[in-house]
C-alpha cells in the first residue's frame, strides 16, 4: 500500500499488522517481565485510549504521581531500546502541558523519576 505525502511523493507502507509490533515488543523489550507488560498497558491506556492518569491509577491501585513516573520510565526505556524519534513517545503530557509549570507540585526529570519540590 502506498500513500502520498504533502510534497506529492509516494511512500510505501509496510504490510505488517499489530501482531508484528507486539512480537517485536515481546522479543526485544518485555519478554516475560510482568512489570514491563503492566507499564505497557498503562502507556497504551494513556496514549491510545486517552485515559486520565487518575483513572489509570484507580484501575491499577496507584496514585497519579506513580502513574506519571511509570509513564516516563516506560517511554524512556522504549526510546533507549528502539532508538525511535522523540515525537513518537513525547515525555510532555497533555495534562501537564495545559497546566502552568509553576503550579505543578513536582516535575518529572529526564530519567523518569519525580523531583519533589
Beta strands, then each sheet from edge to edge (+ up, - down):
strand 1: 2-4
strand 2: 10-12
strand 3: 106-108
strand 4: 114-116
sheet 1: 1+ 2-
sheet 2: 3+ 4-
end
